[in-house]
Amino acid sequence: MELKKELIDQSAHFAAGLVATVLLAMTIPVYVAALLVLSLAWGREVYQRLSKGNKWYACKSGCQLDMLFWFAGILLAVSLIKTGII
């Protein structure tokens, strides 16, 4: 059951990074959109850690995995946009 939850969670992070970057890139330059989405993802992770009583800079394995999937979605979006696929 834990693996299923993790797959859903990481798929959501990937999709959020991809979709948010594509949508923002329709109105602002793609690299600015990518940096904005990455900043928002990092802010979300910081908020999540603070709400659990952890220090803001204590990004352990779960946080790192979340950020990896956010980054993968953003990277795919930038790649698709820059190659003209989207």
Secondary structure, DSSP 8 states (H G I E B T S, - for coil): -HHHHHHHHHHHHHHHHHHHHHHHHTTS-HHHHHHHHHHHHHHHHHHHHHHTT--TT---HHHHHHHHHHHHHHHHHHHHHHTT--
